Amino acid sequence: MGRRAKHKQSAPEPLDHATNFTSKKLGKRKAENDSGNDDNFLRPTKKAKDQKPKAASINNSKKSLTKRTKSAPKPDFDNDSGDGWEDVDSGIDQDNFGDADQLVGSLDDFMQEEDDDLLQGTVQKFDFDTEEDEENPQPSSKRKKSKQSERPSKIIPTASDVSDSDEESEDEDGRITMSNIEARSRALDAKAAAEAELDEEEFQGAAASDQEDIDVEGEPDAEEIDAEPFHLPTLSEREAEKQSGGPDVHIIQRRMRECVRILGKFKRLAEKNRSRSEYTDQLVSDIASYYGYNDFLAEKLFQLFPVAEAIEFFEANEVPRPVTIRTNTLKTRRRDLAQSLVNRGVNLEPIGKWTNVGLQVFESSVPIGATPEYLAGYYMLQAASSFLPVIALAPQPNERVLDMASAPGGKTTHIAALLQNTGVVFANDTNKARTKSLTANVHRLGCKNVVVCSYDGREFPKVMGGFDRVLLDAPCSGTGVISKDQSVKVNKSERDFTLLSHLQKQLILCAIDSVNPDSKTGGYIVYSTCSVTVDENESVVDYALRKRPNVRLVDTGLEFGREGYTKYRGKTFHPSLNLTRRFYPHVHNMDGFYVAKIKVEKRLKATPVDEPVLEPVPSLVSGEDTVEQVQEEIGFDSEEDTPYLEEAKRRRMRAKGLRPPPRSKPISVTA
């Protein structure tokens, strides 16, 4: 019973026993009485609570009201708590009401008939405590949903939608059986190929039409009309800008944008009497000042790309690369690792189809480098570009592999996982301090076939050789990982690139000499750098091809990446360098990288060359002294070179800050 019905006043008594009761509800009787005949039906006044005959009727009326609230909606008189009875005239004749005891019996009989019919259905409970439930009724779960209640996935139908509906109608018309499944598959493939060709043609046509509109019309945009005409600063104006502290950032941005636009259509948009090199120099200078590069490195990187793509490369270096991890297949599978990390609140997905062990992490509620899975060695924090050299190397079980520059161990542990802990992996690094992190990662990931050593890579042919495969991730300038190390922008000079390229040429020759050409399964070298410059990549590989005639370039096995340069700024490299692969941050969303795979073959024996026959030197003296006399005539005179050797020794001593001894014999010519 609700709180309102609990304190409700009892039902009114009838005026006369002979009154004909109708089967209408009490609420409607009250409404008719209010609007109709007041003489036949008059409301009684309130009686005192101590009247005993009224007690029985009150109890019976409460029971009947309880039944009615369970079976029917609230009557109209529930709205007020009996306040309306106060207005009834208290001078009404009490004789007209009759006996109250007779009202009890007759009221129950009247209520019983109606309640029996109402209680036959399911009992419905009402909660009178809150009114919000009545205002916001919940829809029934059995109600059938409308077709328009769900939002369509595509608002604008396309040709693919029409084809889908056609396919559905075809599927409904005929069943797929073993006899027609091949024909249906061919028809679907042909239809998909035709749609792809049509889409490609439409795309090319739209691009061509846009280009024609731009070239033919040649009308400036609204922004160009409103803005001031672009003026290329002269050399004196640029010097004045530098002395004044440089122009505003917004001015540099607009100038870079205008230079890129003009260089794309130089003949039509360039100013008169201004050369292309002036626009290029201005753009390189603005790039250096806007992105924070020194002039040398900005120009060196700018020359690698077309003008518009160069801006994309510099812009990509300002954005960090995605966080990626490599699954350690020695301890777990990628599916199980992904599920456990997702349960810890890590949002991730596979990197791509080119690797089956990589995962890209988007966000994580826990430190990705301190999870229990990381400490247990289930994965390794590793950049996506570092997967590429090991994938190209493709080590086979039971092989001897050398990693010449292995710290901190990402590639070494990847090789050990591909070897399935068979064979031997020699992990070498010149810096002995870095071998500590290398050893820690090897132990954490459970690699049991790794031997850690610290030698200069140039000594390895003498220290140990006969390897099936060698991985040389050579030390480089780091121009491909500028997003990780911003100091590269300013601390690299031309001398650094010269020294690095010289070191890389020495290392690649030593790596070639360390490979066993008679290996049945191997005989490969992978040369890689995290740099994008030609001096450290194509030039080094081309040098190795010229110095070692028994090597040749082979396909890396990587399905993506740009081909290496065969011609660059007047330099011509070996034609097979197009088998190497380049990776850029603005194209592949990974660090800049270079990968080349070299096959070492057996050295061919030198074929004898027809040498000219030397005629014997005629001798003036016959006999046994002929040979000695000839040697004396063409021999080396050490006394003649003595003064020159002494002078060279004196120069070396002076260079060291020592005082040279006096000359034993003066010479007229200095060396």
Sequence and secondary structure as in RCSB ss.txt:
>XXXX:A:sequence
MGRRAKHKQSAPEPLDHATNFTSKKLGKRKAENDSGNDDNFLRPTKKAKDQKPKAASINNSKKSLTKRTKSAPKP
DFDNDSGDGWEDVDSGIDQDNFGDADQLVGSLDDFMQEEDDDLLQGTVQKFDFDTEEDEENPQPSSKRKKSKQSE
RPSKIIPTASDVSDSDEESEDEDGRITMSNIEARSRALDAKAAAEAELDEEEFQGAAASDQEDIDVEGEPDAEEI
DAEPFHLPTLSEREAEKQSGGPDVHIIQRRMRECVRILGKFKRLAEKNRSRSEYTDQLVSDIASYYGYNDFLAEK
LFQLFPVAEAIEFFEANEVPRPVTIRTNTLKTRRRDLAQSLVNRGVNLEPIGKWTNVGLQVFESSVPIGATPEYL
AGYYMLQAASSFLPVIALAPQPNERVLDMASAPGGKTTHIAALLQNTGVVFANDTNKARTKSLTANVHRLGCKNV
VVCSYDGREFPKVMGGFDRVLLDAPCSGTGVISKDQSVKVNKSERDFTLLSHLQKQLILCAIDSVNPDSKTGGYI
VYSTCSVTVDENESVVDYALRKRPNVRLVDTGLEFGREGYTKYRGKTFHPSLNLTRRFYPHVHNMDGFYVAKIKV
EKRLKATPVDEPVLEPVPSLVSGEDTVEQVQEEIGFDSEEDTPYLEEAKRRRMRAKGLRPPPRSKPISVTA
>XXXX:A:secstr
  HHHHT       S TT    SS HHHHHHHHHHS TTT        TT HHHHHHHHHHHHHHHHHHHHS   
GGGGSSSGGGGGS TT  GGGG  HHHHHHHHHHHHHHHHHHHTTS       S SHHHHS    TTS   TTSS
  S SS  HHHHHHHHHHHHHHHS   TTTHHHHHHHHHHHHHHHHHHHHHHHHHHHHHHHHHHHHH    HHHH
HS       HHHHHHHHHTT   HHHHHHHHHHHHHHHHTHHHHS TT  HHHHHHHHHHHHHHHHT  HHHHHH
HHTTS HHHHHHHHHHTTS   EEEEE TTT  HHHHHHHHHHTTEEEEE  TT SSEEEEEEESS TTSSHHHH
TTSEEE  GGGHHHHHHH   TT EEEESS TT HHHHHHHHHHTT SEEEEE S TTTHHHHHHHHHHTT  SE
EEE   GGGHHHH   BSEEEEE     TT TTT TTHHHH  HHHHHHHHHHHHHHHHHHHHHB TT SS  EE
EEEES   STTTHHHHHHHHHH TTEEEE    SSSEE  SEETTEE  GGGGGSEEE HHHHSS  EEEEEEEE
                   SS STTHHHHHHHHH   HHHHHHHHHHHHHHHHHHTT      SS  SS  
